[in-house]
Structure formats: structure tokens, C-alpha cells
Amino acid sequence: MAHIRTLDLSQMSFDPNLKYGYRKRTELEEDLLQAQEAIRWADHLVFVYPTWWGTMPAILKGFFDRVLLPGFAYRYRDNSPLWDKLLTGKSARLIVTMDTPPWYNRWIYKRAGHSVMKRNILNFCGIRPVRITEISPVSHSSEPQRVRWLEKVKRLGSQLA
């Protein structure tokens, strides 16, 4: 039986702004400390979010800025352009809703938001493989289509159990 921990960013209390960058340490709020513990604990991470302006919502980006810190998610090597990926051994699934048709996201936008999540954030920290499930276009979808999408997501979840 799979064990699951859920993080709901809308219910968490934290400042998503890394206002000093890495020049000055900003203490992590309790919710972010718990999020780091949940990430440390997990073998597989699932991120469910909408695409806004071609990428993740700002609150998710702010969450990553504050949680995936040097010493937790990665560590730069002295006198080297390389880094150690501290979250190696974990995998992830992105379940991404959007109104853009999948073909348009692929050929026109070049899946920019997916690329940022997969390569620039998760793979950078050692999380791989990262699989992506697109649910699109949502705004003009029918009830039967939404039911099919929910069934697909349930099947994905049951594969982890």
C-alpha cells in the first residue's frame, strides 16, 4: 500500500518571494520546513497545477524558490561549474491543465513550461524520470471529456499503489 503526503500550496503560509536571493538567509516558515521533510521522505512526487502564461503559477515558482535550496536540493562544487544533485533517486509526475491545445503548446510554445519544470527545476535537483500528463483544453471541454481525464489520473495513481 502506498503512503501519501499532500501539500496544498493554497493552504500553506509562506512568503513566496526569495527577496534577498542567496545573499542573505531567509528563515523558512514552518510550512516550508514540513514541505522539505515531505520531499525528503517521498520516493515519487506528483505536481498538479494549471498553466498560466505558459508556465506554472507564481505561487508554485515561489515555493520552489524557497524550498529547493542549496544544501537541500543541490550543492555547487568548489571551483567547478558542476553541482551535486541532492534529490537523486526520486521520480515525478506533472499533471498539468491548460486551455492551450496540446498541439499548439508543443509546436508553437515548444512546451516551454514543461521544460522549465522538468529540466531546469526537477532534473537540476536530481529528480528523474519526470513524466508529464497534459489535460487540455479545459475551458471548452465537455463533461464526458472531464470524466475521461479524471479516470486517466486515477489510473496513474493506482499504478503507484
N, C-alpha and C positions, 0 to 999 in steps of 0.2 A: 504494500500500500504506500502510495506517495504521500509525503508530508508537504504541506504548502504553507507559506507565509505570504501575506498580501500587504503591499504598500499602496496606499491610496493618496497620491500627492495632494488631492484637493482637501484631504483631512489632516494633512501634516502641517506643523507650524515651523517654518524656517524662512530665512531671508534668501531668496534665490540669487541675489547679487553678490558675486565674489569681488567686493568693492576695492580691495587692496591687491588683487591678483595674488601672487605668491610673495610679494614684498613684505607683507605683514600678515601674521597668522590671525585668522578669524576663528574663534572657538565654534565648534559645531554644536548646534542645538540638539536636545535630547532625541528628537525625531530622526535627525541625520545620523546620530550615533547608532540608533536602533536599525536604521537602514543599512549602515555599513555592516553591522552584525548579521543582518539577514542576507546580504550579498555574500559575506564570508561563508555563511552556513550553506548556501544553496549550491547545488550542482548545475541547475538549469534555471535561467532567468527568462521570464516572459514579460514583454513590454507591450501594452495595449494603449494606443494613442491615435488621435486624428492627425492628419497632415494639415498644417496651417502655413500658408505662404511657402509651400514646397518642402517643408521640413517639420520637425517636432514642435509642439507648443513651447513657448518660452519657459514655462514652469518646469518642464522636463529638462530642458537645457540647463536651467539654473540648478536643478537637482544634481545633474552630472557635474557641473562646475564645482559644487560644494562637496559632493560625496566622493567622487573619483579622484582623490588627491594623491600627490606624490607620497610614497611611503605606504599607501593603502592599495592603490590600483596599479601603480607603476613606480619605477625608481630609475632616474637617469644615472648612468655610469660616469665616474670621474674621468675627465679627459677623453671623452668618447661621445660621438653623436648617437650612440645606441642607448637603449634602455632595457630594464628588466620588466617583464610583463607579470605583475603580481597576481593576476586573476586567472592565470592559466589553469586549464582543467575544467573550466565552466563552459557551458554552451548557452545559446539564447535563441529565442523565437520572437520576432517582431510581428505583431498583429496590428496592421495599420489601416485605418479607414481614411477615405478621401473622396472628394467629389470629382476629381480628375479621372477621366477614363484611363484604365491601365495602359493602353497603347500610347496615349499621349504622354503619360508620365515616363514611359520607357523611351520613346523616340524623340520627344521634344525636350523634356526636362532631364533626360538621361538618369532618371531615378536618383537625383541629387540628394534628397532627404534620406533615402535608404542607404546611400553610400556613406553619408556622414555618420549615421548610426552604426553601420556595420564596420567600416574600415577605420574611420577617424576616431571613433569613441570605443566601441567594444573590442575590436581586434587590437587596437593600440594597447589595451589593458590585458590582452591575452585571451579574451573570451572568443571561443570558436569551437565549432561552427556557429554561425549566425544565420538562421533561416528566416525568410520573410514571407508573410501571408498578407496580401493586399485584399481589402474589402472595398470595392469601388465599382461604379459611382454610387454613393449612398443617397444623395439628396433626391434622386429620381427613381429610386429602387421601389420595387413592389413588395408587398407583404410576403409572397412566396419566395422571392429572392432573399429577403432578410432571414427567413426561416432556414433557407439552404446555407446561408453564411453562418448562422448560429450552429447548425448541425456540423458544419465543417470544423468550426472552432472546438466544439465538443469532442469530435473525433481526434483532433490534435491533442487535446488534453488527456483523453483516455489512453493514448499511446504512451504517455509518460507514467501512467499508474503501474 
